[in-house]
């Protein structure tokens, strides 16, 4: 896999060296065992896989190169390039402006854009409608397109399903940029409907089998299906694709459930005519990070710190997995570690910031699980780790310990 030219301020002197060491030791990524960094009074357990993925590094390289190659030009980001506030704030500080927020709401008027302006498409991709609007303004939407190749793979698979007259079931969050983009690209060649979880999938299955009346389809999915969707016609042949940052196990469970629904309705002999196997749309990075997180659950620790943007879907799922076992704190970075007594963190289920007292145990040694989402720079984990060390007396020097581990 190719390497990318990432700005030096995103590179890590501590976490990055540990990751590089593990990559050399395990180039085929067979060993998911976490890394233990023992600093005496504090022990950090680091996931085997976390941080910037291929699609994020590709997006960062394209965005910063656009800045470098176009001095004096007005440069815009269609929306947040990735879901990490540090990266987006850094780009804004270099003069970029956002056109939309993460929900597609306009932050400026389209008519403010000129044909000479540069517009960068984020890693999540964008809708065909937005591409057409940019073209009408004389702006090439593909010239600075950072859409993740694995998102584009989902679009290609959706198109293939459309060619074989399948309806596409999209497992995703309807308001998320990637899901909106996937829905738009899918809709040009196939009927489509978005399901957010297994509960909605089970309801859809009961509609397919006739256990729920067809009228229930539009009550449940009317705002999340293509215009003119006819459940009697359009749910006879189906395939499942996903927003690439969803829980891979949940997407597979949804596909398996719908396969059983079609088996029940049409029988084994006709199953292939009614259900398409689409497991190849699962993102490798999402799989790697989630598999590495499951390995963390086999460890014993006092708490877990998960670093990433609060609107990051893939990070939220890591939090979801870890909080089943550990006291888990979802933070943007080291700034949320207010003191050894108080931490500010994001409660993902209720979508609100909270402050928790006495978050750092007084016992020694303390064992802390530390990981991050796919859009989080490793430098943020360095800063989180060093901030924790500021709170704990008697800890070993982190740089010395990392050097001893990798040499």
Buried (B, 14 or more C-beta within 10 A) or exposed (E): EEEBEBEEEBEBEBBBBBBEBBEEEEEEBEEBEBBEBBBEBBBBBBBBBBBBBBBBBBBBBBBBEBBEEBEEEBBBBBBBBBBBBBBBEBBEEEEBBBBBEBEBEEEEEEEEBEEEBBBBBBBBBBBEEBBEBBEEBEBEBEEBBBBBEBBBBBBEBBBBBBEEEBBBBBBBBBEBBBBBBBBBBBBEBBBBBBBBBBEBBBBBBBBBEEEBEEEBBEEBBEEBBBEEBEBEEBBBBBBBBBBBBBBBBBBBBBBEBBBEBBBEBBEEEEBEEBBBEBEEBBBBBBBBBBBBBBBBBEBEBBBBBBBBBBBBBBBBBBBBBBBEBBBBBBBBBBEBBBEBEBBBBBBBEEEEEEEBEEBBEEEEBBBBBBBBBBBBBBBBBBBBBEBBBEBBEEBBEBEEBBEEBBE
